[in-house]
């Protein structure tokens, strides 16, 4: 950026360090909204703490929302109403109707909205996207994606009524990849083992979501929150009419809850650099707001499939 951008960070959970370090590396001036762990982070990084949202919005140009999913719509709509640009961690909202409302509000207010789907910025996944778009494997016919690791510690991640849930929080990464690579879907089916009880997922849980795309491709997406100490592993295979693309992180060093960095490049830094560059230049970022709504809509359909034990048509 040509001038120092003022960013208000809302949230102090597991992903906050990645956002803070990337923003500082990009020369942003950060303020944090007071949260449970915010003072510790603020002291460690020399960040000013602000006590309430109104005061934070008065002091910044951009709001970076990394708080629990259920809080995203309220914070985003408040920031947009004040004319502030918004970066928001995935998922944009717990329900597609709320996600679409955020997108409409940003468009109506003339502010930028950047949904943070960081897997688009992992170099291996980006290379696969570029190869698919270049026609290197012909027409995509089958995708297999997997993402497993130790489950998170905060209880809200498991509470589907609070915006959590394995499919909504973890597997949305690979749902977004499937949509990015193979296009819109015609039907969605999902299986979760063990099933949730009263809307709360088990602490150790796996799921499979199958997407039938309108173009004929089929995506099979596997996700799992497993026991403490389970290495984080992601994999993707894309099969086309003339070839195959594949990546598996199993040989890379993982760090607990987060996937391993690739090729020495920090995907969070790449993502935020893209957002800030798009903001400055008035160009599109790698992900469009409407695409984030599409991903949440597929998640909604997956949960309907779990409830009805049947595929859900789009």
Steps between C-alpha positions, in 0.01 A plus 500: 500500500618853431368625837480324834161331518320497835355157571270407787537136603200337666573161654787351695475129428725242339533678167571847641880467501503419128291809424700728730839396367386527137344843550809630679721363222287692252546823692148529642429684823294265717254562780324215679155486653526387862432128529602229746850444359541831318709674771762222491529526122497878509787509746700244301466693173475858624138543391254751643192356671160665441216434743191514277405450137391858436835634617682246287303594190580866562871421491541266201450471124456121483353247743651149508245262655652182644249450781263198531277446198174592674634854554597567137173648368447744786856633491521510121170683456593753768837565336345529154238745627788717622669486160783269604644234271473145636726196502314202646627153582314208351221419516358842423196405710343190647214512248499598134216752551715692749806475276300639206374786717859600580590496129198712409573749777863542390398553138234750601741695720779500242751333730721199432432158649776238502399150619808322633521150346871449554534166318472692173838648595685178577747477208429133423125561477556814291720304259227239462244773427728656238563161336126423487423840351776450242341173388799289599282202600207559264150515644482438875303186578583402859639673809602348832585733788592425860576709811554341843676590822464551872171662590487857631479564873229769520153351556322725247671325208287191573171685555319515168242748633785737590652490153729204559501146364755293313356563154435870555832587663757258358363340185385831350864546392477201265141573402625836377782327311256261333279790386807692382629209295182334372232768515147515641330193641176323417476288815662454840502200732671461835576234761648569847639242743407509784195721448452819698287494813259790548701699248836442666765304310708238682854598600632235260302501180533437127278584205478451125327750272435402138430767240361432156594800288280637223776433250501129590804482729469337842686621812549279806609703802620338823560684825585405856559645843696227676677460832757736654838483330363378167718656227317733264484348153341624181479335161347572162475299179342635182439259213426626153443347160871521413686499830517522878618758755583410858631647824538345847644689795595180687871554446498861619535607863166595652432720800208362699172656395637681194608349166868517410637796310612427147820587315596738780208726403253607768152465347352744753751762389424425133127526568512829690746646250253417223215661693690820575631522144146454363375769736766745391465429128122452491540155346355159586669275754547129438164430662185696428234564767238304304727195503507506879120499502500201262724305738271569795198397290661162434572464872132576571403226254742255661337550839156459345624176347617381843159585647298331224747219425453574132670701226397864471445647154599856407 
